[in-house]
Amino acid sequence: MAFMAAILVWSFAGGVPARAQSSNDIVWVQIEAQPTLALATDRARAYTTLLQDVNGFAVGRGWYAVAVGPYRRDDAEIVLRSYLRDGLIPSDSFIQFSSAFRQQFWPIGANVLNLGAAPIPQTVEPDVQLIAPEPPVVILEPEPADETPSQARRSERLLTRIEREQLQIALKWAGFYTASIDGSFGRGTRNSMADWQAANAFEQTGILTTTQRAILIGQYNAVLDGLGMQTVRNAQAGIDVVMPTEVVKFAENEPPFVQYNSVDGSAARVLLISQAGDQTTLNGLYEIMQTLEIVPLNGPRKRNRNSFEIMGQNARIVSQTDVTLENGEIKGFTLIWPSGDEDRRTRVLAEMRTSFARAPGVMNAAAGGGAQQSVDLVAGLEVRKPKLTRSGFFVTKGGAVATTSEAVQSCGRITLDTETQAELIVDDKARGVALLKPSKLVAPIAVAALSDVAPRLQSEVALAGYSYGGVLSAPSMSFGKIADIRGLQGELDLSRLELKSLPGDIGGPVLDQAGAVMGMLIPHAKDGPQLPEDVSFTLDAAIVAAVGRDAGLNLPAGGTGAALSPLKISERATGMTVLVSCWE
C-alpha cells in the first residue's frame, strides 16, 4: 500500500521535484496509504500503539498516508532500517518529503507539517544495518509497466475483503456495477470491470491491474478533494465522526444538537445529535426533526424500533438524518448539503456513516436555552414555516373548507390547522374562492350557515380569523359594521366594512348579528391605492354558495334570525374557522 500511494502521489499529485538531498532535510518515513479516510484513521490508530511519532496526511485524489516523523534525513534512514528489521512496518515503506503531504488528519487536531524535526525514538537502535539494500525513494520513479492479466490476478489475490468491497463500491459509484457489495468478484463484477476499462481506454480483460485499481479508487475519492475530510471528536456529544472541515465549522452546542455551520455561506451544515432517552424519546425526536426547516418534507422516511432515517430534499438542499438508540443513549447526525451536488454529497455521507463512532456520554439537556430562544426555534434550529397563511371556514359537516383563492396559489401542499393535509376541490380565481377537503375525517365544532339575504347597511358584523398566522392556537375576533353594501367601484357582490383586519384574517368568515355567514373577507387589490386601515371588504356569501354548487356541494344556508350575544357569535365563529397554510 505504501508503494501504491507513492505512485499515486507522483502520478496524481505532481510528485516531489528532484533536488540535491541533504542530511538536514526534514523528511518522513511513509509506511502505508489507504483509499478512504476511515481506513487510514483506523490504521494510524493501530500504528500508534506500536510506534512513536505516527501522523496521517491527505496526499491527494482521495488517498491518505500514514507516516512517522518528521526527522532529519539521516535520522529517518536509521528509523526506516530499524523498523524494517523488526518487521514493524511494510517492506515497501520509504522516505517522503513534507511537500507531498496535505491536510493532517491524525492525530486529531494536530498540525506538525511545519514543525522542526523530532528526535529518534528511544526504541530505535542507531547502528542497525540491513543486509538487503536500502529501499529506493520510489516517489521519483516513473510509473512501472502495467501488469499482465495473470500478474493482475496474483496481485488481486492479496486484496483484503474490505479492499475488494471498496472496488465494487467505486465501480457502483462510477455507474458500472449494480449488484450487491459482497467482495466477491463474480461475473457481474468482472463485466463491470471490463466496462470501466473500456471507458478509460484500457484493454478489456475484466481483471483490474494494480495501477487500474489505484486509478479507479482515485476517481472515486477525487470528489472529496478540498473538503478537508477528517475526524472530529466532540466530547460533550460523545461522538467521533469524519466531516468536511473545510466546508463546515463548529457553531454552538444547543442540546440535543451540536451545530456545525457553513464556512462560506453555502447551504452545507452538519448536526450531531446526542441525548439520553428511550424508545419514546426516540419517537418524539423523529417527529420533531420533521418540523425543522433543514429537513424538507419531500423524501423517504424509515423508522425502526431503535433507529430512524429521514431524507428530505427540495430545490435548495438535500438533508439526511441517521439516528440510533443504544443503551439509553440516542446519537446520530444530520448532513445538509446543497442540491445538485450529488457526487460529493453521497461520498461525504458514506464517509460519515462509515466513521461514525460512539464515545461515552451524551449532551446535558439542562444546558439548553441559549440566547436564540423563540417559538419559531427548536434547540436553536428554525422550525419549518409555511410560505403563506390565511383563514378559512367549514362549510359542510364532512369538513369541506371555503377560503380565498389567494391562499392556494403555487402550494406544494396545503394544511388545515397545521397538521391535516387538504386537497383542492376547486379554485375559482375569477370569483376569488377556493374549496378544500381534508385528507382524513374531521368533525367541525361548527359549520357555516351561508346567509341568503342581503346584508343591511350599518349593521354590526363579526370577523373570525388567524390574524397572526397561527402564532396563537385559536382564531381572533374582530368587530365592526357594514359601511356600504357595494364595493368602491360599485361591485354588487362586495360589501365594504368599517373593520380593522390583518392579512392572516383573509378568507375568514364574516358573521351577521344572527350568527349567519354573510360573506368571506377578501384581500385588497394589489395594484390599488393604499386604503385606511379600518377599511375591509367581504365577498357575499351567495358567491361562496354558487362556487359550492358548481363543485357539486350543497352548502347549508341561513336566513334572518334572532340576534345572538357577542359571546355566542364568537363561539360559533371560532368553532367554524380554520387556519389554512400554503407550504413550499
Disulfide bonds with the S-S distance in Angstrom:
Cys411-Cys582 1.94
